[in-house]
Amino acid sequence: MIETIKLTKRYGDLIAANEISIKLDQGDVFGFIGPNGSGKTTTMRMIATLLNPDYGECYVCGKSIYTNPEEIRRLVGYMPDFFGVYDDMTVIEYLEFFASTYRINGPDRRKVCEEKLELVDMSFKRDAMVNQLSRGQTQRIGLARTLLHDPQVLLLDEPASGLDPRARIEIRKLLRRLGEMNKTIIVSSHILPELADVCTRVGIIEKGNMLADDYVADVMKKAREAILLEVRVTENQEKAASLLEQQDVVRNVSMRSDTIYVTLKPGTEDYSELSTVLFENGFRIIQFREEEVNLETAFMELTKGLQQ
Ligand SMILES: Nc1ncnc2c1ncn2[C@@H]1O[C@H](COP(=O)(O)OP(=O)(O)OP(=O)(O)O)[C@@H](O)[C@H]1O
């Protein structure tokens, strides 16, 4: 659906995007994570055919950005990080104006605009003036505008930036809804946890270089290669810890306040013997659980040492 091959853009001596290769299938939601100035916008603008690369290739739905830019623009909905809204226009007029630029005319136009407003949960503001909307509402109208021509591919540049926590949650819900509609989405952010739970894939970019690119499920799997258990027993914690340490599946054991932390050997799936051995030795277990895998920590671990 989207394939970039060594896509590169230079500004003088600065390499804003350095040989970026990404391959996405239909329905993939790709979280493009990187700090300010890392090259996210540059890469997205090249895919959207708004910026010419210096090197590399990019295909959208099999069409090359060099030979079929106009077709790609029909297939792609690009939402920039900043977009102007116009004074003296209601929400519905604003959308109808952009619908006309996509040559959506006649009775269809109003219908399409109303549908998109509903999709972004903004029907209640259809007659409000666009310059009187909150930042979160403006972002949602921007998204509705991006969806007007029903693009198969969405490139969303920091759609959640500057929003309060509630509005961020709303944007995430919307992204999930769009993913369920089988659109292929690249959504950028400088904060990983913001996107982790809505993405199927996550890529990290820094100073124009792609540091990591993986399926979220695989990142989680790698993070789980050494499972960490949190165990608490009613008394004799130290004895319980040394008993656990002697078990085959255990790599090491440490203690912090009243909790025993047990790291299992990589690849261990069944560790039920640990609770059995505690029970058989008379310990009363009050907690026995896997530590929750945190995607952000996992990703930082995976990219450690690459960010020189
Ligand atoms: N037209 C331009 N001329 C010169 N340098 C540019 C130009 N556009 C971008 N850059 C530089 O290229 C680098 C990448 O910028 P880009 O906007 O792609 O980053 P970004 O990851 O989208 O950042 P942000 O999160 O701040 O939007 C930055 O160092 C930026 O200053």
The ligand as an SDF file (V2000), in Angstrom:
LIG
                    3D

 31 33  0  0  0  0  0  0  0  0999 V2000
   12.3920   24.0610    3.9470 N   0  0  0  0  0  0  0  0  0  0  0  0
   13.3760   23.7440    4.7750 C   0  0  0  0  0  0  0  0  0  0  0  0
   14.5880   24.3100    4.6630 N   0  0  0  0  0  0  0  0  0  0  0  0
   15.6160   23.9950    5.4750 C   0  0  0  0  0  0  0  0  0  0  0  0
   15.5380   23.0920    6.4630 N   0  0  0  0  0  0  0  0  0  0  0  0
   14.3490   22.4860    6.6410 C   0  0  0  0  0  0  0  0  0  0  0  0
   13.2210   22.7760    5.8160 C   0  0  0  0  0  0  0  0  0  0  0  0
   12.1750   22.0100    6.2360 N   0  0  0  0  0  0  0  0  0  0  0  0
   12.6300   21.2610    7.2700 C   0  0  0  0  0  0  0  0  0  0  0  0
   13.9370   21.5510    7.5170 N   0  0  0  0  0  0  0  0  0  0  0  0
   14.7630   20.9180    8.5620 C   0  0  0  0  0  0  0  0  0  0  0  0
   14.7320   19.5120    8.3690 O   0  0  0  0  0  0  0  0  0  0  0  0
   14.7000   18.8380    9.6340 C   0  0  0  0  0  0  0  0  0  0  0  0
   13.4920   17.9250    9.7050 C   0  0  0  0  0  0  0  0  0  0  0  0
   12.3180   18.7170    9.7880 O   0  0  0  0  0  0  0  0  0  0  0  0
   10.8570   18.0830    9.8600 P   0  0  0  0  0  0  0  0  0  0  0  0
    9.8980   19.2230    9.8020 O   0  0  0  0  0  0  0  0  0  0  0  0
   10.7320   17.0290    8.8380 O   0  0  0  0  0  0  0  0  0  0  0  0
   10.8510   17.4290   11.3150 O   0  0  0  0  0  0  0  0  0  0  0  0
    9.6650   16.8620   12.1720 P   0  0  0  0  0  0  0  0  0  0  0  0
   10.1260   15.5670   12.7280 O   0  0  0  0  0  0  0  0  0  0  0  0
    8.4030   16.8500   11.3950 O   0  0  0  0  0  0  0  0  0  0  0  0
    9.5790   17.9320   13.3510 O   0  0  0  0  0  0  0  0  0  0  0  0
    8.3120   18.5590   14.1160 P   0  0  0  0  0  0  0  0  0  0  0  0
    7.8700   17.5220   15.0920 O   0  0  0  0  0  0  0  0  0  0  0  0
    8.9220   19.7570   14.7840 O   0  0  0  0  0  0  0  0  0  0  0  0
    7.2740   18.9080   13.0910 O   0  0  0  0  0  0  0  0  0  0  0  0
   14.7160   19.9340   10.6910 C   0  0  0  0  0  0  0  0  0  0  0  0
   16.0370   20.1080   11.1400 O   0  0  0  0  0  0  0  0  0  0  0  0
   14.2220   21.1620    9.9580 C   0  0  0  0  0  0  0  0  0  0  0  0
   14.7560   22.3380   10.5160 O   0  0  0  0  0  0  0  0  0  0  0  0
  1  2  1  0
  2  3  1  0
  2  7  2  0
  3  4  2  0
  4  5  1  0
  5  6  2  0
  6  7  1  0
  6 10  1  0
  7  8  1  0
  8  9  2  0
  9 10  1  0
 10 11  1  0
 11 12  1  0
 11 30  1  0
 12 13  1  0
 13 14  1  0
 13 28  1  0
 14 15  1  0
 15 16  1  0
 16 17  2  0
 16 18  1  0
 16 19  1  0
 19 20  1  0
 20 21  2  0
 20 22  1  0
 20 23  1  0
 23 24  1  0
 24 25  2  0
 24 26  1  0
 24 27  1  0
 28 29  1  0
 28 30  1  0
 30 31  1  0
M  END
$$$$
